[in-house]
Amino acid sequence: EMKNLSKSKWKPRVLKTIARDGQGLAKLADTFLAHYKFLEKNNLMDEKKKDQERLYFTCLLRNLFISKLLLSVENTRDYKEVLNKLGSREIDPITAAEQVVEKVLNTVV
C-alpha cells in the first residue's frame, strides 16, 4: 500500500466504461497516464515499484509454500483418512479442510 499517496493528494476517480463499444476507454487511458505522471512528479515511482516487488515476492512465497506443504500433507495417513471421510460424506469439505490444517499446525507448532 502506498502510504504517501494520501499525503500527496491523489484523488482516485470512478469512471464509467463500456468495453463492448469502447465508451469511456480513452478517458480511462488518460486517467492511467495522469496517475503515472502524478507518481513520477511526486517521486513515488520507486516506492510503487518496491511495493509491487514485495507483493510479487509474497505471492511467489505463498504459492511455493502451499505447494510444498500440500505435497507433504497428501502423503500422510491423517490426510487420507480425512479424504475418505469426505468421500463417504461423513464430514463436509470445510470440516475436512479444518481437520487437515489442525493436524499440520499441531505437527509444526
Summary of the structure (lengths in Angstrom):
residues: 109
radius of gyration: 23.4
end to end distance: 30.7
largest distance: 61.6
contacts: 218
relative contact order: 0.07
helix: 71%
strand: 2%
